[in-house]
Amino acid sequence: IVPVVDKSVKKGQTTVDNTTKENIVVAARNWAADNKDKLPTIISLKELESEGYIEIKKEINACVNITENEYNSYDYNYEECKGDNNDY
């Protein structure tokens, strides 16, 4: 029974992690809609939190790389930030 429980716990954590990543990207999209003059850019989770776009209760070193694509719109890519203070 231990392997079944362990597998279930890991699957649940993966689902939570994926949902958190999706929520961070949504927050970056909302930020971008309000800050079109600053695009393209990389925005950290720390910045999104400080500006009130998201609240995350655990320590995550995350950034969203916002790049312009060939269709004159933007792509939002979740990435791990470099550095200790969520700076890219």
N, C-alpha and C positions, 0 to 999 in steps of 0.2 A: 504494500500500500504506500510505502514511502516514495518510491519512484513516481507513482501516479500523482501524489500530492505535490511533490517537487516540480513535476512538469506543469501542473495546474498553476502553481504559484509563479513560475517563470513566465508562463503565457499571460497571466494577469498583469505582471509587471511590464511586459513588453507592450501590452495594450495601453497601459497607463502612460508609458514613455512616449508611444506614438501619438496619443491624444494630446499630451503636453506639447510635443513638437508642433502639432497641427495648430494648437491654440496660440503658440508663439508666432507662427507664421501669420495667422489671422490678425493678431495684434500688430504685426509689422505692416500688414496691408492697410489696417485702419490708420496707423501712424502715417503711412505714405500718402493716403488720401488727404490728410491734413497738412502734409509737408511736401507738396509736389515740387516746390522750388529747391529742395535738398536732394533730389533724386538724380542719378542713381547713387547709392551709398550702401554702407554696411551699418546696421544698427544693432546694438547689443541688447540683451535681455535687461541688463541694468538700466539702460536708457529708457526702454519701453516701460519698465516698472516705475522709474522716477517721474515719467510724464503721464502716468496713470492709465496706460493702455492695457496693462495686464498685472496680475498679482500671482506670483509663484511662491509657494511656501517652502520649497526645498532649494538647496544650492545647485544651480545649474549654470554652467559656463557656456552660454549660447549666444549666437549672433544670427542675424538674417542678412544675407547678401542680396541686395536688391539691384538687379541688372536690367538694362534695357535690352529687349530682343528685336529681332528683325521685323516684327509686326508693330513697332512703335508702342509697345506696352512693356510691362515689367514682369520679370521672373523673380520669385522669392525662394531663396534656397537656405534652409536651416543649416548652420555650421557650428562646430565647436569654436569658441573664441580662443585666440592666442593671448597669453598673459594671464595674470592672476586676478585682474579686476574687471573682467568682461570687456576689455578693449580688444578690438580686432587687430 
